[in-house]
Each structure stands twice: as structure tokens, then as C-alpha cells.
Amino acid sequence: MTTLKKGDKAPSFSGLDQNGKKHTLEDYIGKKLVVFFYPKASTPGCTAEACDLRDNFERFKANNYTLLGVSADSAKAQTKFIEKHELPFPLLADENKSVIEAFGVWGPKKFMGREYDGIHRTTFIIDENGIIDEVIEKVKTKEHAAQILK
């Protein structure tokens, strides 16, 4: 779906998290950044993915990774998702889809025979210099940390 690949410069982005705090690519220069896009907060697959990342959060920190989740949910929905599952990382409430579209993860999807536009579950690992180190398009929601920290 996305045209971004390993070696590309990550798109410059700016988005607000669940608390209204602004996040930009420049904020993360010098750190390894994991940006994971998920279709909808509090749905089964997204919950499994977020909880797997939460359960491995200390491993991410030990390896100098910062996590940032992104969906088109409202700040209120993101806050509920964080509180319900005790997620230790920010979630961008990208309702206008500017970050989602910058990374090219919005497009046609099929579910139970119907077609609609939505977010393609995709994770980008960005190095300390803002260069994409890896794009994971086949996300295993229950084992996603292992895919990233291999």
C-alpha cells in the first residue's frame, strides 16, 4: 500500500496526541522511532497489538526506541484506549488524516465482502537520522514487538 521503503527519508509530520501535545518527526531526531498505524482504537486486533507493545515497552526503552501510535480516532477515543489498557506511549488523534496520508497508509480495504477506505495496519521503524529503517506491512498483532525487536 505505502510507497515508502527502507532507506527513504521519513515524511515530515505534525500531529496532536490524546492530550493535545504536538509531535513532529524533528522531535525524535537522535532516537529510534516506531510509528505504528492501526485502524481503530479499542477493536480486538488493535488492542492485541497495543497491549503487546505495552508488555514489551521496557525492552523498547532499553534499545532506545520511542513508540508513537497513530489512527484517525478522536483524542477522546485515544484517551479511553490508553486508560483502559494502561498504554505507556502517546497516540496521535489524526482525525484529518494528515499523518496517515503522509505515510501513505490510507486506502481501499476489503472486509467481509465489502470495500471501504481505511487505514492499512503498517509500522515504520525510523532511525536516529529520520531515515526509514524498516516498513512492516504484515503486522502480527499478538507478536508485533518481536517483529520490531528481532
N, C-alpha and C positions, 0 to 999 in steps of 0.2 A: 504494500500500500504506500508507505512513505518512500520518497526517492532518496532520503538521506542515507549515507552509508559510512562505514568505518573510514576515518581519515578526513571526512568533511568537517568544516567549521560548524559548530552547533549554532542554530539560529539565535540571534539576539532576541530575548523575550523579556516581557514585563507582565507580571500578573499579581493579583492580590490573593493572600491566603484566607483561611477561615476567620482570622482576626482583623482582616483589612490591612495586614502588613504587606508591603510591596517586595517582590522577589524579582531579580533580574539575573541574567547569565553572568554579568560582571560581578555580582555579589559572591560568586562561587569560584572565581579565578584563584588558583592555588590549592583547591580541594578537588577531589574526585566527586562528581555529582551523578547521582542516579535519578533520572526523571522518568517516573512511570505513569503512563496514561491508562486510565481504566474507565469503562463505560458508565458505571453508575454506583454511587456510594450506597452501602448497606444492602447490596444484592449478593447472592451466595458466592459467585466467583470472585468478585471484588473484595468481599470480606475475607475469603480464604487467602487471597494474595496479600492484602494489607496486614493481616494477622501473621502470616509467615514472615514478612519483612519486619514487623514489630518483634517477633520472637527471636530474630537474629540481629536486632538493632545494635547490640554491643559489639558483635563481630564486624558490622559495617563501620562503627566508630573506630574500632581498633585498626582498621585498614584505611582510615582517613576518607571514608565515604560519607557524603551527605545525601539524604533522601528527600525527594520532593515529589509528591503525588499530584496528578492533575486530572480533573474531569470537568464537565460542563455543569456540575451541580452548583446550587446556591451556597453561599457562605454558611447559612443556617444548616443545610443538609450535611456539609463537610464537618461542621462543629459537632453535630449529633453523631456522625460516623466516628470521629476522633474520641469523643467522650465515651461512647458505648463500648469501644474496643481498646481504649487506652493507647491510642496510636501516638508514638513519640516524635512524629515528624509532621511538618506542615503539609496541607493540602490546598492547592490553588483552586479557587472557585472561578473557573474560566467560562462564565456564562456567555460571554460574547465570542468565545472560541478563538481568540487571537493567538494564544499559545498553542492550542490544539492544531490550528491551521498552519502556524509557522513550522511545526514539526511534521505536518502532512499526515496526520493520523485520523482525519475526519473523512468519511466517505461511505459509499453504499455497502450495506451488510445484508445478510440473509439470516432469518431466524424463523424456524417453524414454517417455512414456505413463503414467508412474506419478506419483501425487500424494503429497506428504510435506510436513512442516513444516520450514522452514529460514529462513535469513537472505536477505532481498532486498537485493542489492547496491545500496547507496544511499550518497550522500555529502552531508554537511551542511556548508555554509560558514557559520560563526558569526562575527559582528563583535566588535569590542573590548568591546561592552557586553553580550554574551551574547544578542544577537538573531540569529535565523536570517536570513542574507542570501540564501541560495540552497539549494535542495534539488535534487540531481541524481539522478534515478531511472533514466535511461537512460545508464548508465556505459559509456563506450567504454574497455575495459581497456587497450588499447595507446596511447590518446591521452588518458588521463584528466587529466594535468597541463594540457594545452591547454584542456580543458573548464573547469577551475578558474581558470586564469590568463588567460583570454581578454581 
